[in-house]
Amino acid sequence: MKHFFISDRKVGDSAPPFIIAEMSANHGGDFDRALRIIKSAADSEADAIKFQAYKPESITLDSSKEEFRIKSGELWQGKTLYELYEEACTPYDWFGELFKFARSCGVIPFCSVFDQEGVELMKELDAPAYKIASFEAVDHGLIKQCALTQKPLIISTGLCEEAEIHEAISVVRSCGNEEVALLKCTSAYPAVIGDANLITIPKMRNIFGTLVGVSDHTLGTAVSVAACALGADIVEKHVIDDKTKPTADSAFSIEPDELSELVLDCKAASSARGVVQMHPTRNEAKNLIYRRSLYSVKRIRKGETISSENVKSIRPGFGLGPKHLNEIVGKVATKDIDAATPISWELIS
């Protein structure tokens, strides 16, 4: 798989990285705020805005048993899973308007889905792609439902072992769908930069034969930019309009100015990656004349011996290369040589 299209946007195969602005819970239950985030994503020139289509019962049970409670040390410490998802979910009756508004702003809308109901809703809205979150990457039934739509499928791989990633891809391909991408992801919120392990990105591409990107939960934008330098085809980053108005995901989200910088820097890093090259570029070639070469540094008379006192390696580069200095020391000038003359084989014997 070298590329596929999400809507009319080419992803992979030397295209600029596909930047996904992830809204998640950052609307804070406010529809107008959701619209503001969409508009800021479009203004920042992100390619897509991604939502999460679930109800609390799509993911968990309304239980206060200990195993359903988020343990200490996590961002959402003390909440039950149901309480968190009830707070963070996007109401289903918003999606039609959110998709319509996103399209009117020129940004591609799609969703992470968590159950059949979410998949069916996305079909109704003609979503151009589907996303599987890291925690659902082991849910083969859900993956199959998405793959059968024959739309591109993006799978985050946080928490996954290599064998589990192979299994997920096999499910997609068994449905006759080759349009799959993997995101290198660290499923901690926020994630530690040292845990990003971005060198895995080219390795994943070789092992799994898919497009590969990054789902970045670290603070700031450095990890996303570095991922593009390593060849990431996709960057997913949580975005918010204003972090001073906290939400369940605000702590590891970026604001509009940062998103604008991320888009520009990711595209620059991807472009800078370029191709394997060990010769001057066209733009460099004009400066070859300013490299060092061998010049006379004083007048040398015909028959005089060439030495390191009268010939030196200096800029510019119109004379013999400096590597020839030892070859010509001890030879004699065949004619008078003025100072500041580039040395050529015709001048010595």
C-alpha positions in Angstrom: 0.0 0.0 0.0 1.6 3.2 -1.2 -1.3 5.6 -0.9 -5.1 5.9 -0.6 -7.6 8.7 -0.7 -9.6 10.1 2.2 -12.3 12.2 0.4 -10.2 13.8 -2.3 -7.0 14.0 -0.3 -4.2 11.7 -1.2 -2.6 10.1 1.8 0.9 8.5 1.5 3.2 8.1 -1.6 5.1 11.4 -1.2 2.0 13.5 -0.4 2.3 15.9 2.5 1.4 14.4 5.9 -2.4 14.1 6.5 -3.1 16.2 9.6 -6.0 15.1 11.7 -7.3 17.5 14.4 -8.9 15.3 17.0 -11.8 17.0 18.9 -12.6 14.1 21.2 -14.1 15.5 24.4 -12.9 19.0 23.9 -16.3 20.4 23.0 -17.1 20.2 26.7 -20.7 19.5 26.0 -21.1 22.8 24.2 -22.3 22.6 20.5 -21.1 26.1 19.7 -17.7 25.3 21.1 -17.6 22.2 18.8 -18.2 24.5 15.9 -15.4 26.8 17.0 -13.0 24.0 17.2 -13.9 22.8 13.7 -13.5 26.3 12.3 -10.1 26.7 14.0 -9.0 23.4 12.6 -10.0 24.5 9.1 -8.3 27.9 9.6 -5.1 26.1 10.7 -5.2 24.1 7.4 -5.6 20.7 9.1 -6.8 18.2 6.6 -9.4 16.6 8.8 -11.4 17.0 12.0 -12.1 13.8 13.8 -14.8 13.1 16.4 -15.5 10.1 18.5 -18.9 8.4 17.9 -19.9 6.5 21.1 -22.3 6.4 23.9 -21.1 5.4 27.4 -22.8 2.0 26.9 -20.9 1.6 23.6 -17.7 1.1 25.6 -18.4 0.0 29.2 -21.0 -0.8 31.8 -22.5 1.6 34.4 -20.8 -0.1 37.2 -19.0 1.2 40.3 -17.1 -2.1 40.8 -13.4 -1.6 41.4 -12.3 -2.8 38.0 -14.5 -0.2 36.4 -12.8 2.7 38.3 -9.8 4.6 36.9 -6.9 4.1 39.3 -4.6 6.7 40.8 -1.9 8.3 38.7 -4.2 8.7 35.7 -5.6 11.9 34.4 -9.1 10.9 35.2 -8.3 9.4 38.6 -11.3 8.2 40.7 -14.0 8.3 37.9 -15.6 5.2 36.7 -15.3 4.4 33.1 -19.0 5.1 32.5 -18.7 8.5 34.2 -15.8 9.5 32.0 -17.4 8.5 28.8 -20.7 10.1 29.8 -18.9 13.4 30.3 -16.8 13.1 27.2 -19.1 11.7 24.6 -20.4 13.7 21.6 -24.3 13.6 21.4 -25.4 11.6 18.4 -27.9 14.3 17.3 -24.9 16.7 16.8 -23.1 14.7 14.1 -25.2 15.7 11.1 -24.6 19.4 11.7 -21.0 18.9 12.7 -20.2 17.0 9.5 -22.1 19.6 7.4 -20.3 22.5 9.0 -16.9 20.8 8.7 -17.5 20.2 5.0 -18.6 23.8 4.5 -15.3 24.9 6.1 -13.2 22.7 3.8 -12.1 20.2 6.4 -12.8 16.5 6.1 -15.0 15.1 8.9 -14.8 11.5 10.1 -14.9 9.5 13.4 -13.5 6.9 15.6 -16.2 4.3 16.1 -16.8 1.9 18.9 -19.8 -0.2 18.0 -22.2 -1.2 15.2 -24.4 1.8 15.9 -21.5 4.2 15.4 -20.6 2.4 12.1 -24.1 2.7 10.9 -24.3 6.4 11.8 -21.1 7.0 9.8 -22.5 5.2 6.8 -25.5 7.5 6.9 -23.2 10.5 7.0 -21.0 9.1 4.2 -17.9 9.3 6.3 -14.9 9.0 4.0 -12.8 7.0 6.5 -13.0 5.2 9.8 -10.7 5.2 12.9 -10.1 2.4 15.4 -8.8 3.6 18.7 -5.9 1.8 20.4 -8.1 0.2 23.1 -10.3 -1.2 20.4 -7.5 -2.6 18.2 -8.1 -6.0 19.6 -11.8 -6.0 18.8 -11.9 -8.0 15.5 -15.6 -7.7 15.2 -15.5 -3.9 15.2 -12.6 -3.8 12.8 -14.4 -6.1 10.4 -17.5 -3.9 10.5 -15.4 -0.9 9.5 -13.4 -2.8 6.9 -16.5 -4.0 5.2 -17.4 -0.4 4.3 -14.4 -0.5 1.9 -13.4 2.9 3.2 -9.9 3.6 4.4 -9.4 2.4 8.0 -6.9 4.0 10.4 -5.9 1.9 13.4 -4.0 3.2 16.4 -1.6 0.7 17.9 -1.0 1.9 21.5 -0.9 -1.1 23.9 -0.5 -3.6 21.0 2.0 -6.4 20.6 3.3 -7.0 17.1 1.2 -10.2 16.8 -2.0 -8.2 17.7 -1.2 -5.7 14.9 -0.8 -8.5 12.4 -4.1 -9.9 13.5 -5.9 -6.6 13.1 -4.5 -6.1 9.6 -5.4 -9.6 8.6 -9.0 -8.9 9.6 -9.1 -5.8 7.4 -7.5 -7.6 4.4 -9.8 -10.6 4.8 -12.6 -8.2 3.9 -10.9 -7.3 0.6 -9.9 -3.9 2.0 -6.3 -2.9 1.5 -6.7 0.7 2.5 -5.4 0.5 6.0 -3.0 2.7 7.9 -1.4 2.2 11.3 -0.6 5.0 13.9 2.3 4.6 16.2 0.7 5.6 19.5 1.6 5.8 23.2 -1.7 5.3 25.1 -0.9 7.5 28.1 -2.5 10.8 28.8 -0.4 12.8 28.5 2.3 10.6 27.1 6.0 11.1 28.0 8.1 12.2 25.0 10.8 9.6 25.8 8.1 6.9 25.3 7.3 7.9 21.8 9.8 5.5 20.2 9.3 7.1 16.8 12.1 5.0 15.2 9.4 2.3 15.2 7.6 4.1 12.3 9.8 3.0 9.4 10.0 -0.4 11.0 6.2 -0.7 11.1 6.0 0.2 7.4 8.5 -2.6 6.5 6.8 -5.2 8.7 3.2 -4.5 8.0 3.2 -3.1 4.5 0.8 -0.3 5.3 0.9 3.5 5.5 2.1 4.5 9.0 1.6 7.7 11.0 1.5 8.9 14.6 -1.2 9.5 17.2 0.5 12.0 19.4 -0.6 12.4 23.1 2.6 14.2 24.2 2.6 17.8 25.2 3.6 20.3 22.5 4.3 19.5 18.8 7.9 18.2 18.7 6.9 14.5 18.5 4.5 15.1 15.6 7.2 17.0 13.7 9.8 14.4 14.4 7.5 11.7 13.2 7.1 13.4 9.9 10.9 13.6 9.5 10.8 9.8 9.9 8.2 9.5 7.2 4.9 9.6 9.0 2.0 9.7 6.5 -0.6 10.8 9.1 -0.5 12.9 12.2 -3.3 12.9 14.7 -3.3 15.5 17.5 -6.0 16.5 20.0 -7.0 20.1 19.6 -9.0 22.6 21.7 -10.1 26.2 21.3 -9.1 27.4 24.8 -7.2 25.3 27.4 -8.3 27.7 30.2 -11.7 26.1 29.8 -10.8 22.6 30.8 -12.3 19.4 29.4 -11.6 15.7 29.9 -8.9 15.9 27.2 -7.6 19.5 27.5 -4.5 18.7 29.4 -2.8 17.0 26.4 -4.5 19.1 23.6 -3.1 22.0 21.6 -4.7 25.4 20.9 -5.2 26.9 17.4 -1.9 28.7 17.2 0.0 25.5 18.1 -2.1 23.6 15.5 -1.1 26.1 12.8 2.5 25.7 13.7 2.2 21.9 13.8 0.7 21.9 10.3 3.5 24.1 8.8 6.3 22.3 10.7 5.0 18.8 9.9 4.8 19.6 6.2 8.3 21.2 6.3 9.8 18.2 8.1 8.2 15.8 5.6 9.5 17.8 2.7 13.0 18.0 4.3 13.1 14.2 4.6 13.4 14.1 0.8 15.2 11.3 -0.9 18.5 9.5 -0.4 21.1 11.7 -2.1 24.9 12.0 -1.9 25.6 14.6 -4.5 24.9 18.4 -4.7 21.4 19.5 -5.3 20.6 21.8 -8.2 20.4 24.7 -5.7 23.8 23.8 -4.2 25.6 23.3 -7.4 26.1 27.0 -8.0 28.2 27.2 -4.8 30.7 24.5 -5.9 33.0 27.3 -7.2 33.4 28.6 -3.7 34.9 25.4 -2.4 38.7 25.2 -1.7 41.2 24.6 -4.5 44.9 25.1 -5.2 46.0 28.7 -5.9 49.4 30.4 -6.2 49.8 32.7 -3.3 52.8 34.5 -4.7 54.4 35.0 -8.1 56.1 31.8 -9.3 58.6 32.1 -12.1 59.0 29.6 -14.9 61.2 26.7 -13.7 60.6 27.5 -10.1 59.8 24.6 -7.8 56.2 24.3 -6.5 56.1 24.2 -2.7 53.6 24.5 0.1 54.9 28.1 0.5 53.9 29.3 -3.0 50.8 27.1 -3.5 48.0 26.7 -0.9 44.5 25.4 -0.6 42.1 28.4 -0.5 38.7 29.5 -1.7 37.4 29.8 -4.5 37.3 26.5 -6.3 38.7 27.2 -9.9 42.0 25.3 -9.3 42.9 21.7 -8.8 41.4 20.0 -5.9 43.3 20.3 -2.5 43.8 16.5 -2.6 46.4 17.1 -5.4 48.7 19.3 -3.3 51.1 16.5 -2.3 51.3 15.4 -6.0 52.4 18.8 -7.3 54.8 19.8 -4.5 58.3 19.4 -6.0 57.2 19.8 -9.6 58.2 22.9 -11.5 56.3 25.7 -13.2 56.1 25.5 -17.0 55.6 29.2 -17.3 55.4 32.3 -15.1 52.4 32.1 -12.8 51.0 35.3 -11.3 49.9 35.4 -7.7 46.2 34.4 -7.1 46.2 32.1 -10.2 44.3 28.8 -10.0 46.7 26.0 -10.4 46.0 23.6 -13.3 48.0 20.6 -14.7 49.0 22.8 -17.7 51.0 25.1 -15.4 53.3 22.4 -14.0 55.5 19.5 -15.0 
